[in-house]
Amino acid sequence: MHVTRLFTGDDGESHFEDIDVPLEELGDIGRISELHPATGLVFREVDGDYDFDFHNAPRRQYVINLDAPVDIETGDGTRRRIEAGGILLAEDTTGHGHRSIAVDGKPRRCLFVTLD
């Protein structure tokens, strides 16, 4: 399963990395990963005009978009769109951070799965 990782590099800037979570075939019940420990779950809604200037992730967390995409921008201007159903692993808890921007005026609901 594809996950976009957002992390702070040695330069103090946020960067993207593509990671694939391995899944094991379990026959009739599908494919499943190993257990990844988590500490909590946060529900979130933002309006379609959402534009959160550069900030750090408050903790290591997965962000799972439920119904709309979000654009994430790093300090060097690189942007990635995390689509509805997409998963972001936000680990840039230090440094310059990233910017989060609504797409096409769509409000968005997402889940934060905290890892702290």
C-alpha positions in Angstrom: 0.0 0.0 0.0 1.4 3.4 -1.0 2.1 6.0 1.7 3.6 9.5 1.1 6.1 10.3 3.8 6.8 13.9 4.8 10.0 14.4 6.9 12.6 16.9 7.9 15.9 16.5 6.1 19.4 17.5 7.4 18.8 20.9 5.7 15.9 21.7 8.0 13.4 21.5 5.1 10.5 19.2 4.6 10.9 16.5 1.9 8.7 13.8 0.4 9.5 10.1 0.2 7.3 7.4 -1.4 7.1 4.3 0.7 5.2 1.0 0.2 3.8 -0.8 3.2 4.2 -4.6 2.5 1.0 -6.6 2.5 0.7 -10.3 3.1 -1.9 -12.3 1.1 -4.4 -14.0 3.4 -6.7 -15.6 1.0 -10.4 -14.8 1.4 -9.8 -11.9 3.7 -7.5 -10.1 1.3 -4.1 -8.6 2.0 -3.0 -7.2 5.3 0.1 -5.5 6.8 1.8 -6.2 10.1 0.5 -4.3 13.1 1.7 -0.7 13.3 1.3 0.6 16.9 -0.7 3.9 17.2 -1.7 6.0 20.2 -4.9 7.8 19.2 -7.3 8.9 16.5 -8.3 12.5 15.7 -11.2 13.4 13.5 -10.9 16.6 11.4 -12.9 18.8 9.0 -11.7 21.8 7.2 -13.5 24.3 4.9 -12.9 24.5 1.2 -10.9 27.7 1.6 -8.4 26.0 3.9 -4.8 27.3 3.4 -2.6 26.6 6.4 0.7 28.5 6.0 4.0 26.7 6.8 3.9 24.7 10.0 5.2 21.5 11.5 3.3 18.4 12.2 2.4 18.5 15.9 3.5 14.9 16.3 4.3 11.9 14.1 1.0 10.9 12.5 -0.7 9.3 9.6 -3.2 11.6 7.8 -5.9 9.7 5.9 -8.0 11.8 3.6 -11.6 10.5 3.5 -13.4 12.5 0.9 -11.3 15.2 -0.8 -7.7 15.9 -1.7 -5.2 18.3 -0.2 -2.1 19.9 -1.7 1.1 19.8 0.5 3.9 22.2 -0.3 7.5 22.0 1.0 9.8 25.0 1.4 11.4 24.5 -2.0 8.0 24.9 -3.7 7.5 21.2 -4.4 3.8 20.2 -4.2 2.2 16.9 -3.9 -1.5 16.2 -4.0 -2.8 13.6 -1.5 -6.0 12.4 -3.1 -9.2 11.2 -1.3 -8.3 7.9 0.2 -4.6 8.8 0.2 -2.3 8.4 3.2 0.3 10.9 4.3 2.9 10.0 7.1 3.7 13.4 8.6 7.0 13.3 10.4 8.3 16.9 9.8 8.0 17.9 13.5 11.0 20.2 13.3 12.4 22.6 10.7 10.6 24.9 8.3 7.6 22.6 7.9 5.0 22.4 5.2 1.9 24.2 3.9 -1.5 22.5 3.5 -3.9 23.9 0.8 -7.5 22.9 -0.1 -8.1 21.7 -3.6 -10.8 23.2 -5.9 -12.6 24.8 -3.0 -13.6 21.4 -1.6 -14.1 20.9 2.2 -12.2 17.9 3.5 -12.6 15.3 6.2 -9.6 13.3 7.4 -8.4 11.1 10.2 -5.1 11.6 12.1 -3.7 8.4 13.5 -1.2 9.5 16.1 2.1 7.7 16.6 3.6 9.6 19.5 
